[in-house]
Amino acid sequence: MSLENLFEAHQVDLYRDQYQVFKDLNLTIKKKESVAILGANGSGKTTLLKAINREIYPASKPNSWLKIYGKVNWDVWQLRSMIGNVSDDLHLAYNPQTIGMEVILSGFYSSIGVHGLMQYKITDHQLKKTQDIMRLLSLMDLMRKPLSKMSMGQQRRCLLGRALVNNPQTLLLDEPTTGLDLASTFKYLKLLSNLKKKGHNIILVTHNLHEISDDIDRVILLNKGKIIADGPKDEIITEENLSRTYEIDVGLSIIQGKYLPYAKT
């Protein structure tokens, strides 16, 4: 099995809720690339992540394939031990009374919480790994605190911890700073930068250009299921490309390496 590419789509059609999002998608993402995917709501960003994570499957048609780590068919539970996921859908699925430790432990089973598992399946190794991750993410004081009593930033760090339990090569992050204040956003982005340095590659879905740091190698711009531009971030993030992507007249400032878009009047 070749692991050269994380994701390879050839002439792929993808649907969500019977609506066709992508038609004849051709896209390759290498396994060690860190990529930001940008676009307006409805452009296909989340659909693309769900295809990588095998939450949705391509339509069957001749001369079309979608491969993850070089394979068309996967045991989905094995795949999800190789790819960590943080998304708003996942966040909303958790019972607000789930405590921090249980959120992270559930990553070992790709489950929502660990109800019914604690007594029979959780191992000493898993408990130790959970504690190690909570220390790494400064979450030790949240081990027994329910999500309902945490700030949004703390909840998101717990979900990031859940994604890290199997030491995945790839982290899929769908709008990971949604609902975070400015300070929490900067802290979260610093965590991601540190994880990149530790060898994880990041696939980041966002519409906030300031989240695109030096750790991102490549940017893909989407509009209504079409790839508008794709390549090195410094070449792709331009006023022209952003205007085509968001269908408004976008201006762009770059301050200390950060991209700051604005609407031209």
GIHUFEN-V865742 format. One record per residue. N is the residue number from 0. PSI is psi in degrees with one decimal (999 if undefined). BURIAL is # if it has 24 or more other ideal C-beta (glycine too) atoms within 12 Angstrom, else .. D_FIRST is the distance of its C-alpha to the first C-alpha in Angstrom with 2 decimals. Layout:
BEGIN
N,PSI,BURIAL,D_FIRST  N,PSI,BURIAL,D_FIRST
END
This chain:
BEGIN
0,124.6,.,0.00  1,130.4,.,3.81  2,20.5,.,6.36  3,-40.3,.,9.17  4,134.8,#,10.70  5,-45.2,#,11.96  6,132.2,#,13.46  7,114.7,#,13.71  8,131.5,#,16.64  9,113.3,.,18.11  10,45.2,.,21.60  11,136.0,#,21.17  12,129.7,#,24.24  13,134.7,#,24.51  14,148.8,.,27.51  15,124.4,#,29.20  16,44.2,.,32.18  17,9.2,.,32.40  18,128.7,.,32.75  19,118.3,.,30.47  20,-46.2,#,29.27  21,139.6,#,26.89  22,126.1,.,27.24  23,45.8,.,24.87  24,128.5,#,22.98  25,116.5,.,20.90  26,135.7,#,19.35  27,133.8,#,16.49  28,120.8,#,16.41  29,156.5,.,14.57  30,-22.2,#,13.38  31,10.3,.,16.47  32,141.9,#,18.98  33,124.0,#,21.84  34,137.7,#,23.19  35,133.4,#,26.41  36,118.9,#,26.85  37,152.2,#,30.54  38,164.5,#,32.72  39,167.5,#,35.62  40,134.7,.,35.49  41,5.1,.,34.00  42,-17.8,#,32.01  43,4.2,#,28.61  44,-53.9,#,27.47  45,-36.5,#,27.01  46,-40.7,#,25.51  47,-43.6,#,22.72  48,-40.0,#,22.02  49,-30.5,#,22.21  50,-39.6,#,19.60  51,-39.3,#,17.16  52,3.2,#,18.18  53,32.4,#,18.02  54,-24.2,#,21.80  55,156.7,#,22.23  56,151.6,#,20.34  57,154.9,#,20.80  58,144.7,#,23.39  59,127.4,.,22.38  60,158.3,.,23.39  61,147.8,.,22.64  62,37.5,.,20.35  63,137.4,.,19.09  64,156.6,#,15.72  65,118.8,#,14.57  66,137.7,#,11.02  67,124.4,#,10.59  68,41.4,#,7.92  69,0.6,.,6.12  70,141.7,.,7.11  71,-43.0,.,10.68  72,135.2,.,11.62  73,148.6,.,11.82  74,112.2,.,14.28  75,-31.1,.,16.30  76,-36.1,.,17.75  77,-44.4,.,14.57  78,-41.1,#,13.68  79,-12.0,#,17.26  80,-14.1,#,17.10  81,-17.6,#,14.68  82,119.0,#,16.88  83,144.1,#,20.65  84,132.6,#,23.06  85,121.4,#,26.73  86,162.9,#,28.68  87,-38.2,#,32.23  88,-45.1,.,31.29  89,-43.7,#,29.89  90,-47.7,#,32.97  91,-19.3,.,35.37  92,-17.7,.,33.86  93,139.1,#,35.07  94,130.7,.,38.50  95,-16.8,.,40.70  96,-1.9,.,41.81  97,130.4,#,38.38  98,160.7,#,38.78  99,-44.6,#,36.60  100,-39.6,#,35.17  101,-33.6,#,34.13  102,-47.4,#,32.40  103,-43.4,#,30.14  104,-34.1,#,29.68  105,-19.4,#,28.55  106,-26.5,#,25.33  107,-24.0,#,24.13  108,7.4,#,24.41  109,38.7,#,23.75  110,169.4,#,27.33  111,96.8,#,30.48  112,-179.8,#,32.57  113,29.9,#,32.69  114,125.4,.,35.67  115,-7.4,.,35.79  116,-26.8,.,33.05  117,-46.1,.,35.08  118,-31.2,.,37.05  119,-29.2,.,34.41  120,-27.7,.,30.90  121,126.9,#,31.14  122,165.5,.,30.67  123,-38.7,.,32.40  124,-44.3,.,29.13  125,-39.9,#,28.53  126,-42.2,.,32.13  127,-43.7,.,31.94  128,-39.5,#,28.79  129,-44.7,#,30.61  130,-39.1,.,33.65  131,-42.6,.,31.77  132,-39.1,#,30.31  133,-35.0,#,33.77  134,-44.6,.,35.27  135,-39.9,.,32.75  136,12.1,#,33.63  137,50.9,.,37.33  138,7.0,#,37.33  139,-32.8,.,39.00  140,-0.8,.,42.21  141,9.3,#,40.43  142,-42.9,#,39.01  143,16.1,.,41.57  144,132.2,#,42.55  145,154.4,.,41.76  146,-35.4,#,40.04  147,-21.1,.,43.38  148,2.4,.,45.03  149,157.0,#,42.50  150,165.1,.,42.55  151,-39.7,#,39.91  152,-39.6,#,38.43  153,-41.1,#,38.24  154,-42.8,#,36.57  155,-35.0,#,33.88  156,-35.3,#,33.28  157,-42.2,#,32.90  158,-36.2,#,30.21  159,-40.6,#,28.46  160,-42.1,#,28.76  161,-41.5,#,27.23  162,-20.7,#,24.17  163,-7.9,#,23.88  164,-31.3,#,24.15  165,13.3,#,20.48  166,56.1,.,20.19  167,148.3,#,17.70  168,-39.9,#,16.10  169,138.2,#,17.46  170,123.0,#,20.93  171,117.6,#,21.97  172,109.5,#,25.74  173,103.1,#,27.83  174,56.2,#,31.35  175,-18.8,#,31.28  176,12.5,#,34.86  177,128.5,#,36.51  178,-3.3,.,39.84  179,143.7,#,39.89  180,177.2,.,42.95  181,-45.0,.,42.82  182,-44.1,.,42.85  183,-36.4,.,40.11  184,-46.6,#,37.97  185,-40.2,.,38.35  186,-40.8,#,37.55  187,-43.2,#,34.39  188,-33.5,#,33.22  189,-39.7,.,34.01  190,-44.8,#,31.79  191,-39.4,#,28.86  192,-41.9,.,29.64  193,-37.8,.,29.61  194,-37.1,#,26.25  195,-41.8,#,24.80  196,-26.4,.,26.37  197,-1.9,.,24.70  198,-2.2,.,21.20  199,138.2,#,20.50  200,148.3,#,19.86  201,128.4,#,22.18  202,108.1,#,22.06  203,120.8,#,25.78  204,127.1,#,27.67  205,163.5,#,31.33  206,14.1,#,34.46  207,105.7,#,36.07  208,-25.4,#,35.70  209,-13.0,#,37.10  210,-8.4,#,33.91  211,103.2,#,31.97  212,-176.4,#,32.18  213,-18.8,.,31.26  214,-14.5,#,27.97  215,126.1,#,26.80  216,-33.6,#,25.25  217,146.6,#,25.12  218,134.7,#,27.16  219,124.3,#,26.60  220,128.6,#,29.89  221,145.7,#,30.10  222,115.7,#,33.10  223,46.8,#,33.27  224,13.1,#,29.64  225,141.8,#,29.72  226,113.8,#,28.22  227,-40.4,#,31.40  228,152.4,#,30.00  229,124.4,#,26.78  230,-164.7,.,26.48  231,138.3,.,27.81  232,-37.9,#,30.13  233,-23.4,.,33.22  234,-28.1,.,32.96  235,-35.3,#,32.11  236,90.9,#,34.59  237,161.9,#,37.78  238,-42.2,#,40.79  239,-47.8,.,40.07  240,-40.2,#,36.49  241,-37.1,#,37.54  242,-40.8,#,40.48  243,-36.0,#,38.37  244,-44.5,#,35.93  245,-3.7,#,38.69  246,35.3,.,41.30  247,166.5,.,43.98  248,102.4,.,45.48  249,131.8,#,43.59  250,163.9,.,44.85  251,128.2,#,42.83  252,147.8,.,43.92  253,114.9,.,41.83  254,118.2,.,43.37  255,42.8,.,41.97  256,0.0,.,38.53  257,139.3,.,38.60  258,125.2,#,38.61  259,99.2,.,41.62  260,157.7,#,42.01  261,156.0,.,45.37  262,125.2,.,46.93  263,144.8,.,49.18  264,999,.,52.61
END
